[in-house]
Amino acid sequence: MVSKGAAPALAALVEPLFGGELPVRLRAWDGSEHGPAGAPVVVLRNRRALRRLAYNPGELGLAQAYVTGDLDVEGDLFDGFRRIWSTVREKDLQAGRPALLPTLRTALRYGVVGLPPKPPVSQARIEGKLHSLLRDRAAISHHYDLSNDFYSLILDPNMAYSCGYYKDAGETLEQAQTNKLELIAQKLGVGAGGRHLDIGCGWGSLSLYLAEKHQVKVLGVTISKEQKAFIDKRIADRGLSDLVEIRLQDYREVPETGFDSVSSIEMGEHVGAENYPTFVRLIESRLRFGGRALIQQMSRRDRPGGGDFIEAYIAPDMHMRPVGETVCLIEDAGLEVRDVHMMREHYVTTILAWYDQFESNWDRAVAMVGEEVARVWRLYMVGSALVFEEGRMGVDQILAVKRSPEGESGMPRERAW
């Protein structure tokens, strides 16, 4: 094993950010290594990886280096990232940047000096006014129009792309998603002949479930062409055209009112901070008196927003906030919040199931979208599982009701669900 070379020299530069010792082993392009034996090995395949990390310290530079293959991890990817993020946080990396860059710039022999590398081709390039109809469609298309076949390599047969509900740790992903759909139905108190609005209906898991299992008349809206085509076929195959209508329509363009229930399952993160009051006021205005709304939404306490990696590669313009702030915004819209159900641990289990399924289909995924995009999704699932595991993000079901002018809610006195 080479004891001298790039790895020990580079480790000396960054070890102060990790309390004086690397949490992982580092291997450089010249074969040199440094760091604890037996730990996951971070492999710097070329000098370009250093430039990516130097110009974008933190999760964005790390992601750029990983998805392009300039940087790789040998061993347990979860363990590697867990070790790094348990030792150093984004703010520490940013604080260390001024001292780090001048030192690196003197290390000419490591090829760090030069123009910043171009962003990977998989990085989103969204233009237009923030959260305009046109920009929102482009952002959603970047994420959801990758292809229905690709998502089928990750999701359960319901094609439910949101947190499942595990009543038992040994349940399958499909059962957990079915549990979640029934839990929502019970909280909303749906019944045969009722009218439901499914905002951001995805691949139709909830819309189809409410129609098939509870004979509810559902209007679902999405701005993803791929999703609408997928659901329309399932509607036809299952003979549900008299109960389910799916529109390619922005939530702001839905004219109907008087719904018995409204759902938004992990769509509210995409509407933006400034538009969120409009979003929840629209939900309130579309309900009849006594009608219920269920919003399942991710929350983030460490900092508002979506995160550099997620916004650059997965969900451009995403915005999350602490759940308490979301509850206040829902109440400000005129709805009465009746229940907040926190499901963070369920998301860890859900994402790990997605990850296992994705890895088992790795070769098919690479054939469909190319290795760079496949690496984006591998990193996305690993990172997502860790932020929920560590409590830096949460996911919550918020149940609210539109009271009558007399203050009647029509809610049961007990939690029937």
N, C-alpha and C positions, 0 to 999 in steps of 0.2 A: 504493500500500500504506500502511495506517495505521501510523505510527511511534510513536504514543502510545496509551495506553489500558490495558486490563486485562492483556494479555499481558506487556509489559515489567515491569509492577509485580509480577505474580505470579511471573515468572521470577526476579526478584531475591530473592524469598523462598526459592525451592527450589534455586537454583544452588549454594549451599554444599554441598548433599547430593551434588552431581555434580562436585565438585572445582572449582567456580567457573564452569562453562560447561554449558549444556544439551546433551545428546547428540542431541536431536531438536528440531525446530522446533515452537513452540507458537502456536496460533491460538485466540483467545478469541471469545466470542459477539459482541463488538462489532467484529469484523473485524481487530483489532490482532494483530500477529505479532511473534515474537521467537525467535531461535535460528539455527543454521547453515543457510545456503541449501543446497538440494539434499537435505537430510535428510528422512526421513519426518515428516509433520506430525501432531502430536497436536492434535485439535480439541476444545476445551471448548465444548460447545454451549449450556450454561447454567450458572447459578451453583450449581445442585444438584450438578453434578459436583464442584465444590470442596468442598462439604459432605461428600460421600461420601469424598473423599480425606483431608479433615481429620479426620473421625471414625474412619476406618479406614485409616491410612497403611500402605502395603505392598500385597501382592497382593490382599487381600480388597477394599479400597476401590477399587482399580484395576479389578478384575473387576466389581464392582457398577456402577461408572460405565460400563464398556464394554458390558455385556450389556443395560443399559437404554437405551443410545444417548445417554446424557448426555455421554459421551466417545467419540470415534471416532479412527481412524487413517487417514490418507490416505497412500498409498504402500505399500511392502513391510511387511506386518505383522510378519514374522519379523525384518526388519532393525530395525524400530522397537523391538521388545522386546529384541532382542539388544543394541542400543546402551544401553538403559536398564539392563539387568541386568549388563552388563559394567562399568558405572560405579558402580552402587550396589546394595547387597544389603539384604535385609529388615531385618537388625539395624541397619543404618545409618538406614533410614527410621524405625524404632521409636525409635532413640536421638535422632533429630532432632525427634520429635513434641513434646516439652515446649516447645522453643524456637519451633517452627513455629506451634503453635496460639495462643499469646497474641498473636503478631504478626498472624495472620489475623483474630483476633477484633476487632482494632482497625481492620481494613479493612472498615468497615461498607458502604462504597460497592460492595463486590463481593459482598455478600449471603451471606457465609459464616456469619454469626451466625444461630443458629436451632436448632431441634430437628433431630437427625439424620434423614435421609430413611429411609423405611421400606425394609426389605430387598426386593429384587426378588422377584416371585412365583415365579420359577424356583429360588430358594434353598431347599435342603432344610429340612424341619421334621420331624425324627425325634425321637420321644419314647420313654420307657421305660428300663429298666435297660440299661446299656451291654452289648452283645453277648448279651443275652437272646435266646431263639429268636424272640420276637415282634419285637423291635427289629431284629435281623439281617434278618428277612424284609422289614421296612419299608425298610431301607437298600438291600437288593438290588433291591426293587421300584422304588425311586426311580430307580435306574440302568438296570436291564436290562429293565424292563417298559415302557419308553418306546414301543416297538412294534417288531416284527420288520421291518416294512417300512422304518422309519427306519434301522435298523442296516444293512439291505441297501444303503443309499445310500453307506455308508462301507466296508464289509468286502468281502472277496473271495467268490467263490461258495461256498467252504467255510464261510463265516461264522465264520472263526477270529478271535477278538477277543483276540489276544495277539501277542507279537513273532514275526515270521517269521524265516527263516534263509536269507540270500542267499549262495549259493555263488558267484554272479557278480553284479557290480553291475548288469548289464543285465537281470536276471531280473524277471519280472512279480511283482506281489504274490501272485497265485494260486500261482505256482510256488514262491515263497519259503515260503508257508504249507504247501504240500505237502511241501517239503523238511523243514520243521520237524516235521511229523507223522511222516514216515519216520525222522527222526533220533531222535525219542522212542521209536518202535517198536524201533529197533536198540539203543538204550541199555538198554531194558527187556528185550530178548531175548525178545520175545513170539513165540508160535508157535500153530499151529492147535490148537484145543481148550483153550488156556489161559484162565484166568479173570482178568479185569481189573476194577478198581474205579476209576472216573473221578470224582473228587471235584470238584464245581463244574464240571460238564461243559459249561456254556455252551450254544451252539447245536449241540453234538454233533459238532464237526469231528473230534476225536480218537476219540470213541466209534465213530462211523461208519467212520472210516478203518481202525481196528484190526479191525473186523468184516469190512469189505469186502476189504481188502488182505491181511489176515493170519489171517482166520477165527477171531478171538479172541471169546470169549463175554464181553460187557461189561455191567456194571451202572454206569449213570451217575446221579448225583444232582445236583439243582439245586433251589433254592427260588424260582425264577422261573417263574411260570405261563406266561408268553409263550414262554420258551425250551422248556419241556417240550412245549407244543403244536406248536412248530415242528419239534422233533426227531421226535416221534411221527409226524408226517406224512411226514417223510423216511424213517423206518424202514418205514412202510407202502409208500411209493412204490418203495423199493429192495428190498423183500422180505426184510428183515433181522430180522423179529420173533422168529425163533428164536435170534438171536445177541445182540440188544441190548435191554436193558430200561432205561427211564428213569423215575426216581421223583421226585416232588415231595417231597423229603425233606432235612432238615438232615444234614450229615455226622455229627453226634453221634448220630444215630438209626439208623445203618446197623448191623444186627445180624450180618450174615454175616462169616465169617472165612475164612482159608485161601486168599486170593487169590495168584495167581502174581505179580501186579504191581499197583501203585497209582500213579495220577498225580494231580497237583494243578497245573493250569496257570493261574498268575496268579490264584489264589483265596486263597492263604495270607495275602495282604495284608489280607483282609477279616475274618479271624477275631479280630483284636485281640491286643494285647500280652499280656494276662493269660491269654487262652485258647490262645495258641500252643503251650505245652507239652502241653495236652490234645489239640490238633489233631495234633501229630506222634506223640504216644503212641498215638492212635487209628490212625494209619497203620501204625505198627509192629505193633499188635495184630491188624490185619486181614490181614497178610501171613503166608504160610507161611514156614518156614525156607528160606532161599535165595531168597525172593521179593525183588523189587526195587521201589524207589519212586523216582519222578522228580518233583521239585518245581521248577517254573519260577516264579520269583518276582522281583518288583522289589525293589531295595534303595536305601537312601538314607543317605548319609554325613554330609551337612551338619547334619541334625537328624532325630531319629526322628519318626515320625508320617506324616501324609499331605500336609500343607500346607493352608493356610487355604482357598484356592480349591477344591482338589479335594474337601476334606471338606464344604464348603458347597454345592457345586453338582453334583459328579459322584459321588463315592463316600464317603458319610458314614461316619465311624468307621474309616476306612482307617488302617492302621499299617504303616510300613516301617522297617527297621533296616539297619545294615551287614550285608553278606553273611556276614562272619565270625561275627557273633552268631547268625545263623540256623543256620549249620553247627553251632555249639556246641549249640543247642537240639535239633537233629535227633540229634546224638550222645547227648545226655542222655536222649533217649527210647529209646535202645537200638539205634539203627540205626548202621551203619558207612558213613560218607560215602566214596564211591570216586571221585567226579569232580565238579569244579565248573567249569562252562563259562560264561564271561562273554560276553554277547552285546549289549553296550550299543550298539555302532555299528549293529547290525542293527535295533534299535528305532528309531533315527533314520530309517533308510530306510523302515521299515514305516509309521511315523506320517506321513511325507511323502507316501507313496502313499495313505494314508487321506485325508489333507487334500486332495490333488488330486482324488480321487474325490468327496469331499464338496462341494468348491467347484463341480465340474462339475454337481452335483445340487442347487445352492443353492436354486433356486426351488421344487423339489419338497420339500426339507427344510422351508422356511418354510411351505409350504402344509400340511404334516403337523403341525408342532409349534409354529408361530409364530416370529416373528423373534427374540424374546428367547431362547428355548431354542436356536435355531440359532446365535445369537451366542455362547451359552455353549459350544457344541461347537466352534465355530471357535477361540475363545480356548483351550479345553482342548487342542486338537491343536497349536496354535502353541506354547503353553507347555510341553507335554510334549516336543515335539521339541527345544526349546531346553535343557531340563534334562538330557536324555540326551546331547545334543551337548556340553554343557559339563561333563559328568561329575558333575553333582550328584545324579543318580540312575543306577542300573544295573539290569540284568536278568540273571538267572543261572539256568542249569539245574543243579540239584544232584541227583546220582544217589547213592542209598544202597541198602544191602542188609541184610536181616535174617539174620545168621549163625546157624548151627545151634549147639546147646549145646557142640558140639566145636570151634566156631570156624570151620567150613567156610562159605565164602561162595558157592561155585559160580560165581564171576565168572571170565571169561576172563583170561588173563595179559596179553593185548594188548587195546587198545581197538579192538574189531572195527568200531566205527562210524566 
